[in-house]
């Protein structure tokens, strides 16, 4: 408002003296106006440069620029976009800018993120191909470079822009840089700063850079400006002079070398100067009033989110009565406290990570997990790579301590196990290790992508254990025996391979074999069948979870173990089949199945399975029964999922007017985890919940625009938007036109 008072005073003085010295005062005022426009423009350009310097020290953006991980840091990109979103609110030169991250090959804008080719499809220079644009703008190092006025296409609309380019970080001197900040300034925005000259005098304004390229041209033609510059009668160094029928005012910037020229028609100088005072007071007063109202409105709107944040934090953390701290101190203190507690939590989790890993491995070899997904989730929690999910289980036993259990012996065994683990690390063995008994260490050799078949894996494991045995004996005089199970084809079979490794080790100890023994080397002269309790429990849990393929794999492993590695008598075969039939009957008696009437028919099918039939036929019948049961579970799950999605849609239809409605609130309502709700809604409906919420709000907005007399701002609030700008942008993105245009077309 103070700045707006200055031209009103100048206008009043011009009014008093314009009668006698109209021409001289007009020249003086024109120079003043041009200089002021020059100062404002240079200050705006300096703010643009300052904006790029703020980006250079932005912590989130620096993290993204320096990342070299192949995985995209989605959360970091979201934070960086949110962090720089408010820059454009204080300078209209920053309404259209983007940041190119070369390591992600990604363009960030205040509203979204694009791949370069997607951005080019919507925003590009006319006559500049994608490859040229990428080479000259994205892949080139810039040091406050300015691209002169160029034709530009923005979402199908033609315009002209100048472009400010700065590479990040600021000290980038290579041919390429980690990031480039590009600010696209529309010619119309710059022309608005000079509108007082063109509108007031009906003249023209021309700005060119130090090389003579046009930056802004308003009120005239490029050919006329070129003709004037080439005319020898025109003195380029004079501040004011008449050229043809125009008074030409010229100033030159000392910072960037730009040349500012304004032309005022001769006849305008002789018009009645009385309008100067009236228009000055009218424009200044109305602009001050509008500016004051707009300022109060924006101050209220922009402070609302921080006030809500304060109220939430006060509800969560409380506020001591009698405190003299202001709101900023309260907010800063609580955020600092949360960060400190978060770091303590991270360090505690890191400290407990080895315990989590050891517990996971012990559960894995014991066969306590019910499904492959559960194993993968637990492995991720323990930061353990399962590679291809296949491999071998080996058990290393420290020899010479059988039957000894004194405190000294146990301490010595503890030390020996640590030495074994250290030796595995020193030999760079790609395996995970956990303790078994006091004198045993379990080693899981997971297959990698570089392994070339089973024979290569067996040879590698044999060589590794032999080298380990030689190393620990030579260094620590520790003698070990090893047993290795057969290859497990899935992580759910690790417990089976572990049992085989135990049998191989027991065989080696019993036969007094030194070194290592593979399970296939053990002479299987048993007449008993193989059907451990953990396999039965895992089979029941897998069928109840509806995982048909995993259940088939378990049954196949049991049949294969008894057919290929054991020589069962007829009686043992009958007992095995009877045990498996008993498992299915126990499963069918559980509550999950008893509510269905046809289960009695399934029971009858289980009972009718003949023990004298070939195991392949019995296996096929079990497969058929499992397909029917898992299909039943899948159908029940689908009905449950549909019901949950229906609840979500009904709740959204009721609460869409609440601006605080989020996926977290919906998850609370349906009493399910937030991540589960997100995946379930996407799986059932094919769209994200956020997109569904926007669609519901826009449908209601369409109805209000057609049938009500509410303003656009009122409709935005009624459909759950705090910001009318956000509502307009969302409406145009979904419907294709602005709310005002939609209302007009609907009324027509």
Secondary structure, 3 states (H helix, E strand, C coil): CHHHHHHHHHHHHHHHHHHHHHHHHHHHHHHHHHHHHHHHHHHHHHHHHHHHHHHHCCHHHHHHHHCCCCCCCHHHHHHHHHHHHHHHHCCHHHCCEEEEECCCCEEEECCCEECHHHHHHHEEECCCCHHHHHHHHHCCCCCCEEEEEEEEEECCEEEEEEEEEEEECCCCCCCCCCEEEEEEEEHHHHHHHCHHHHHHHCCEEEEECCCCCEEEEECCCHHHHHHHHHCCCCCCCCCEEEECCEEEEEEECCCCCCEEEEEEEHHHHHCCCHHHHHHHHHHHHHHHHHHHHHHHHHHHHHHHHHHHHHHHHHHHHCCCCCCCCCHHHHHHHHHHHHHHHHHHHHHHHHHHHHHHHHHHHHHHHHCCCCCHHHHHHHHHHCCCCCCCCCEEEEEEEECCCCCCCCHHHHHHHHHHHHHHHHHHHHCCCCCEEEECCCCEEEEEEECCCCCCCHHHHHHHHHHHHHHHHHHHHHHHCCCEEEEECCCECCHHHHHHHHHHHHHHHHHHHHCCCCCEEEHHHCCCCCCCCCCCHHHHHHHHHHHHCCCHHHHHHHHHHHHHHHHHCCCCCHHHHHHHHHHHHHHHHHHHCCHHHHCCCCHHHHHHHHHCCCCCCCHHHHHHHHHHHHHHHHHHHHHHHHHHHHHHHHHHHHHHHHHCCCCCCCHHHHHHHHCCCHHHHHHHHHHHHCCCHHHHHHHHHHHHHHHHHHHCCCCHHHHHHHCCCCCHHHHHHHHHHHHCCCHHHHHHHHHC
